[in-house]
Amino acid sequence: MNTKHLLILGASMLASALVASATAQEAQGQYIQLAEIEIDPAQLEAYKAAVKEHIETAVRVEPGVLVLYAVSDKGSPTIVKVFEIYRDIEAYKSHLESDHFRKYKATTEKMVKSLKLVRTDAIALGAKS
């Protein structure tokens, strides 16, 4: 290989690395977590109504809230998992300070038996509109 070929190969590798780095940084900028919540069985229906209202409001009024999905375990419906994606850490912090989040927390405080927040990294995310 001559010098010209080495320069072209080096430039190609550098360009590929920069594109991959930019793509990774965009995904890394998002704040993604999974909330694992155990609900008092006697208050499950009230909890479902509260989380539904909260999610609908947050997605509608907060531009930094990208995804909020609440699901329950089929075999244990009192185990609820909420998958959350925010534009960035600032959007997440803003969400925590919002009136509708504070209302949700106050309403569900005695319904929740346990809460575990699991910070995650995106591997592959896909959805149809």
SVG drawing of the C-alpha trace seen along z (x, -y; Angstrom):
<svg xmlns="http://www.w3.org/2000/svg" viewBox="-60 -22 64 38">
<polyline fill="none" stroke="black" stroke-width="0.4" points="0.0,0.0 1.3,-3.4 0.9,-6.6 -2.2,-7.7 -4.0,-4.5 -3.1,-4.7 -4.4,-8.3 -7.7,-7.3 -8.1,-4.3 -7.3,-6.4 -9.8,-9.1 -12.5,-6.5 -11.9,-4.9 -12.0,-8.3 -15.2,-9.3 -16.9,-6.0 -15.8,-6.5 -17.1,-10.0 -20.6,-9.0 -20.8,-6.1 -19.8,-8.4 -22.4,-11.0 -25.1,-8.4 -24.1,-6.9 -24.0,-10.4 -27.6,-11.1 -28.9,-7.9 -26.8,-8.6 -28.3,-12.0 -31.7,-10.4 -32.6,-9.5 -34.1,-6.0 -35.3,-4.1 -37.7,-1.4 -39.8,-1.8 -40.7,1.4 -43.7,0.8 -45.6,3.1 -49.2,1.9 -51.4,2.6 -53.9,5.1 -56.9,3.4 -56.0,0.1 -55.0,1.5 -57.9,0.0 -57.4,-3.4 -53.7,-3.2 -54.4,-2.3 -56.6,-5.3 -54.0,-7.6 -51.1,-6.4 -53.2,-6.5 -54.2,-10.2 -50.6,-11.0 -49.1,-9.5 -51.7,-11.0 -51.0,-14.5 -47.2,-14.1 -47.0,-13.0 -49.4,-15.7 -47.9,-18.7 -44.2,-17.9 -42.1,-18.1 -39.2,-16.3 -41.3,-13.3 -40.8,-11.0 -42.2,-7.7 -44.2,-6.5 -45.6,-3.0 -47.2,-1.4 -47.8,2.4 -48.7,5.0 -47.5,8.5 -50.2,10.9 -49.6,13.4 -49.2,10.7 -51.2,7.6 -50.1,5.7 -46.5,5.6 -46.5,2.6 -43.6,1.6 -43.3,-1.8 -40.8,-2.3 -39.7,-5.9 -37.7,-7.8 -37.0,-11.5 -35.2,-13.8 -32.4,-14.2 -31.7,-14.4 -33.0,-18.0 -36.4,-16.8 -36.5,-14.1 -35.8,-16.6 -38.4,-19.0 -40.9,-16.1 -40.2,-15.4 -41.1,-19.0 -44.3,-19.2 -47.6,-19.7 -49.1,-16.5 -46.2,-14.4 -46.5,-15.8 -50.3,-15.1 -49.6,-11.5 -47.1,-11.0 -49.4,-12.4 -52.4,-10.4 -50.5,-7.1 -48.2,-7.4 -50.2,-5.0 -51.0,-2.7 -47.3,-1.9 -45.8,0.9 -42.4,0.7 -40.6,-1.2 -37.4,-0.4 -36.0,-2.7 -33.6,-1.0 -31.5,-3.3 -31.0,-1.7 -29.0,-2.2 -30.7,-1.8 -29.6,1.1 -32.3,1.1 -35.6,-0.8 -38.3,-0.5 -41.9,-1.6 -44.4,-2.3 -46.3,-5.5"/>
</svg>
